[in-house]
């Protein structure tokens, strides 16, 4: 049971890293191609990374 929860948490971490990378690539694309700075993508990527830190802390706390 505990192993399943930990594996699920690692899956969530993997998904959050992918989402953060996607937002960062959108920011780079908007900056290079459209010459606009869409700061909302950086904020969304930051929220994903903070969520990764929280989930990692919960894994360390419960194992």
BAVEXTOR-540448 format. One line per 3 residues: number of its first residue (from 1); their letters; for each residue y, z, x of N, C-alpha, C, CB. Coordinates in pm, 1 decimal, padded with zeros to 6 digits. Glycine has a CB too. Layout:
NUM	A	Y Z X Y Z X Y Z X Y Z X | ...
END
This chain:
1	XXX	-00120.3 00000.0 00082.4 00000.0 00000.0 00000.0 00125.4 00000.0 00085.9 00000.5 00120.5 -00093.3 | 00128.7 00088.2 00185.6 00246.7 00097.5 00272.0 00264.4 -00029.1 00354.4 00235.9 00218.9 00364.4 | 00150.5 -00085.9 00397.5 00158.1 -00207.6 00478.3 00216.5 -00322.1 00396.5 00018.8 -00246.1 00532.1
4	XXX	00180.6 -00329.5 00269.8 00233.7 -00435.4 00183.6 00385.1 -00424.1 00167.6 00166.4 -00430.6 00046.3 | 00434.0 -00302.4 00155.2 00578.1 -00282.0 00140.6 00650.5 -00320.4 00269.1 00608.8 -00135.6 00103.7 | 00591.5 -00285.7 00383.1 00653.6 -00320.7 00511.3 00655.1 -00472.1 00530.0 00578.7 -00253.1 00628.5
7	XXX	00545.2 -00537.7 00496.0 00541.8 -00684.0 00507.2 00642.5 -00749.6 00413.7 00401.5 -00736.3 00477.1 | 00657.5 -00694.9 00295.4 00757.7 -00746.0 00201.9 00898.6 -00726.3 00257.8 00744.4 -00676.3 00065.1 | 00922.2 -00612.5 00321.2 01053.3 -00587.5 00381.9 01080.1 -00686.8 00494.7 01061.7 -00442.9 00435.0
10	XXX	00977.3 -00717.2 00575.4 00995.6 -00816.9 00681.2 01022.5 -00955.6 00623.3 00872.3 -00821.4 00771.8 | 00961.0 -00986.7 00511.0 00987.3 -01114.4 00444.3 01131.6 -01121.2 00395.5 00890.5 -01134.6 00326.4 | 01181.8 -01010.2 00341.8 01321.7 -01004.1 00297.2 01415.5 -01020.8 00416.2 01350.5 -00870.3 00224.6
13	XXX	01382.8 -00956.5 00529.0 01465.4 -00970.5 00649.6 01468.9 -01116.1 00694.4 01411.9 -00880.6 00763.7 | 01352.2 -01181.3 00695.5 01345.1 -01321.5 00735.6 01430.3 -01409.2 00643.9 01199.5 -01369.7 00734.8 | 01423.0 -01384.0 00513.1 01501.8 -01462.1 00417.0 01651.5 -01438.0 00435.7 01460.6 -01427.1 00273.1
16	XXX	01689.5 -01313.3 00463.0 01831.8 -01283.2 00482.3 01885.8 -01348.6 00609.1 01853.9 -01131.6 00488.3 | 01805.4 -01350.6 00716.0 01849.1 -01419.6 00837.2 01866.1 -01569.1 00811.4 01748.7 -01396.7 00951.2 | 01775.2 -01628.1 00736.0 01787.4 -01770.0 00702.4 01911.0 -01799.4 00619.6 01664.8 -01816.5 00628.0
19	XXX	01940.4 -01712.0 00525.8 02059.3 -01728.9 00442.6 02186.2 -01714.4 00525.3 02059.3 -01627.6 00328.3 | 02187.8 -01617.3 00615.6 02304.4 -01598.3 00702.7 02325.4 -01720.3 00791.7 02287.6 -01471.6 00789.3 | 02216.4 -01774.7 00844.4 02227.6 -01894.4 00927.9 02279.7 -02012.6 00847.0 02091.8 -01929.2 00990.4
22	XXX	02236.3 -02023.8 00722.7 02283.2 -02131.4 00636.0 02433.7 -02121.3 00611.0 02207.7 -02128.7 00503.1 | 02481.7 -02000.2 00583.9 02625.6 -01982.1 00563.3 02704.0 -02012.4 00690.7 02655.1 -01839.3 00516.3 | 02649.4 -01975.5 00805.0 02718.5 -02003.6 00930.6 02725.4 -02154.1 00956.2 02648.0 -01932.9 01047.7
25	XXX	02617.7 -02225.4 00926.6 02617.7 -02371.5 00943.2 02716.9 -02436.0 00846.9 02475.9 -02429.2 00920.2 | 02727.9 -02385.6 00725.0 02828.2 -02437.3 00630.8 02969.4 -02416.9 00684.1 02813.6 -02369.1 00493.9 | 02992.3 -02301.2 00745.4 03124.2 -02273.1 00803.0 03155.0 -02372.3 00916.0 03130.6 -02127.1 00855.9
28	XXX	03059.5 -02392.5 01004.6 03079.3 -02486.1 01116.4 03102.3 -02627.7 01063.7 02957.3 -02483.7 01212.1 | 03025.3 -02669.8 00963.5 03041.5 -02802.9 00905.1 03180.4 -02819.5 00843.4 02933.5 -02828.0 00799.1 | 03224.1 -02719.6 00767.3 03356.5 -02728.0 00704.7 03466.2 -02732.5 00810.3 03379.3 -02608.8 00610.0
31	XXX	03446.5 -02660.5 00919.2 03549.0 -02657.4 01023.3 03553.2 -02788.9 01100.5 03523.9 -02541.0 01119.3 | 03437.2 -02841.6 01137.3 03434.5 -02962.5 01218.9 03460.1 -03089.5 01138.9 03302.4 -02973.4 01288.5 | 03403.4 -03101.3 01021.0 03411.5 -03225.9 00944.9 03536.5 -03229.6 00857.6 03286.7 -03243.4 00858.1
34	XXX	03562.9 -03121.6 00785.3 03674.4 -03120.0 00691.0 03800.2 -03054.7 00746.7 03633.4 -03049.1 00566.1 | 03791.6 -02999.2 00866.6 03904.1 -02931.9 00932.6 03965.7 -02822.0 00846.1 04011.0 -03033.6 00969.0 | 03880.0 -02749.3 00776.3 03923.8 -02632.9 00698.7 03842.9 -02511.8 00743.5 03907.2 -02657.4 00544.6
37	XXX	03904.3 -02396.1 00735.0 03834.4 -02273.4 00772.1 03797.3 -02198.8 00644.3 03922.3 -02184.0 00866.0 | 03673.7 -02210.7 00604.8 03623.5 -02142.8 00485.3 03570.3 -02005.1 00527.1 03511.3 -02227.9 00414.1 | 03656.7 -01906.7 00523.7 03621.0 -01773.1 00570.8 03519.4 -01707.5 00477.5 03746.3 -01685.3 00582.5
40	XXX	03508.9 -01755.8 00354.8 03413.3 -01696.1 00260.6 03270.1 -01709.6 00311.3 03426.3 -01761.7 00122.4 | 03241.0 -01815.2 00387.2 03106.8 -01830.3 00442.5 03078.1 -01723.6 00547.9 03089.9 -01969.8 00503.0 | 03177.6 -01689.7 00627.0 03159.6 -01585.2 00727.7 03139.4 -01450.6 00659.3 03281.0 -01579.6 00823.7
43	XXX	03212.3 -01424.2 00553.3 03194.7 -01298.7 00479.6 03054.1 -01289.3 00420.1 03300.2 -01286.8 00368.0 | 03007.2 -01398.5 00361.7 02873.8 -01398.0 00301.9 02765.6 -01381.6 00408.4 02850.4 -01527.1 00222.6 | 02783.9 -01445.1 00523.8 02688.3 -01427.4 00633.3 02690.7 -01283.4 00682.8 02719.5 -01524.3 00749.1
46	XXX	02808.1 -01223.8 00687.9 02819.5 -01084.0 00729.5 02749.9 -00989.8 00633.7 02964.6 -01045.1 00742.1 | 02759.5 -01017.6 00505.0 02689.6 -00935.4 00405.4 02538.5 -00945.7 00424.7 02728.4 -00978.7 00261.9 | 02490.7 -01065.6 00456.5 02347.2 -01082.1 00481.3 02303.1 -01002.6 00603.9 02312.8 -01230.6 00499.9
49	XXX	02382.1 -01006.1 00710.0 02345.7 -00934.1 00831.7 02350.9 -00783.6 00808.7 02438.6 -00973.3 00947.2 | 02449.2 -00736.7 00734.1 02454.9 -00593.3 00702.6 02333.5 -00553.5 00618.7 02586.5 -00558.5 00627.2 | 02291.0 -00640.2 00529.6 02170.9 -00612.5 00450.6 02046.7 -00605.3 00538.8 02152.3 -00719.5 00342.9
52	XXX	02039.8 -00691.0 00640.4 01928.4 -00685.7 00735.2 01926.9 -00551.9 00807.8 01937.5 -00801.4 00836.6 | 02043.1 -00504.9 00849.0 02051.3 -00376.1 00918.3 02006.1 -00262.9 00826.0 02195.5 -00350.4 00968.1 | 02045.7 -00267.5 00701.0 02006.3 -00163.2 00605.5 01854.9 -00164.9 00582.9 02080.4 -00182.2 00471.0
55	XXX	01797.8 -00282.7 00561.9 01653.2 -00292.1 00539.5 01577.1 -00248.5 00664.3 01613.4 -00436.0 00500.1 | 01625.0 -00286.1 00782.3 01560.1 -00243.3 00906.3 01566.0 -00092.0 00921.8 01625.4 -00311.0 01027.0 | 01677.9 -00033.5 00885.7 01689.6 00111.9 00890.9 01594.6 00180.1 00794.4 01831.5 00154.0 00860.9
58	XXX	01577.2 00122.2 00676.8 01482.9 00178.6 00580.4 01338.9 00168.4 00630.2 01496.5 00108.0 00445.6 | 01306.8 00058.6 00697.9 01172.5 00045.4 00755.6 01150.6 00153.6 00860.3 01152.6 -00095.2 00818.2 | 01248.5 00173.1 00946.7 01235.5 00275.5 01050.6 01229.0 00415.6 00990.3 01352.5 00266.5 01148.9
61	XXX	01296.9 00436.2 00881.0 01298.9 00568.0 00817.1 01165.2 00601.9 00751.2 01410.3 00574.1 00713.5 | 01102.3 00503.6 00689.9 00980.3 00529.5 00613.7 00851.6 00507.2 00691.6 00978.8 00443.9 00493.0 | 00858.2 00466.1 00817.3 00734.6 00450.3 00895.6 00722.0 00556.6 01000.3 00729.4 00314.1 00961.2
END
